[in-house]
Amino acid sequence: MKKILALVTFVVVMVVLTACGGGGITDELVGTWGASGMELFTFNDDGTGYEVFDNETFEWSTRSGTLTIEFGDNDSESMDYSVDGDILTLVDSDSNIEMELERIR
């Protein structure tokens, strides 16, 4: 559980500190994703979402295998992603840290 929280904290910090561009919406990400049954992110089909850890809404988009999450204060995070069934893999391209989330609903 501590490793999951450490990874979540890392991703949240990166989201707050990084700025990048956007793209389109992909249906494969729509839904709620988490780890060990704990909800972490919800991606809505209108390009909005919710990040549970910081109780914060965001806008999201994808382009060429890159997921970009933009928060209201103009902070954004981009990371490589892939979906295999109900598993979402996020990879920070700078540090190569990989995080796997499972589709909860």
N, C-alpha and C positions, 0 to 999 in steps of 0.2 A: 504494500500500500504506500509506503514511503517513496518508493521509486516512481510510482504513478504520480503522486503529488509533486515530486521533484520535476518530472517531465512536464506536467501541466503548468507548473509555475514557470518553467523555462519558456514554454511556448507563449504564455501570457506576457512575460517580460519582453520577449521578442516582438510580439504584436504591438506593444506600447512603444517600443524604441525604433522601429523600422518604418520607412516610407517607400511605397512602390505604386505601380499603375494597376489598371483593372482590365476587364474583358467581358465575357458572356456568362450565362448561367447554364449549368448542366444538371439534368434531373438525377443523375446517379448520386449526387451529394445531398439531395433533399431528404431531410429526416433528422432524427436525433441520434447523436453519436456519443459514445462514452467508453469507459474502461471499468472492468469488474462490476458491471451493473450500475455504475454511477454516471449520470448524465453530465456531459461536459459542453457539447455544442449542439445547437439546433440550426439547421440550414433550411429556410423556407423557399418555396418555389418562386417567390417574387424578388429574390436577391437580398432579402433581409435575414437576420439571424440573431441568435442569443448565445452568449457565452456565460455559462453557469458560475464558473469560478469567481469572476469579478462582477456578476450580476449586471452585464453590459450588453446592449444591443449593438449590432454591426451590419454593414452591407458587405456582400461577398460576390465574387465573380471568378471565373476560370478562363485561362487561355493557355493552350498548348501544354497541358499537364501541370500548370501552375495555378494554385489557389491563392487568391488575394482577399484578405479580410481588412475592411476599412472601418475604423471607429469614428464617431462623431467629431472628435477633436483633431481630425486629419492625420492621425497615426494609422499606419497600416502595416501588415505583415504579409509577405508572399512566401510560399513554400511549395515544393513539388508535392504532388499527391497522386495516388492511384487507388482505385476501388476494385476489390476482388470479392464479389458476392456481398457479404455483409461486413467486410473488413475494409476500413479506410486507413491507408498508410500515408502519413505526413512526414516529409523529410526536409529539414532545414538545409539549404544548399551551402550555407557558409560553414556550418559546423558538422554536417552530415549526421546529426542526431535524428533518429527515426522514431516515430511514435505510431503505434497501431491502435485504432479505435474500432469498436464494434457498433454496428447499427442496433439501436435499442428499439426504435420504432420508426 
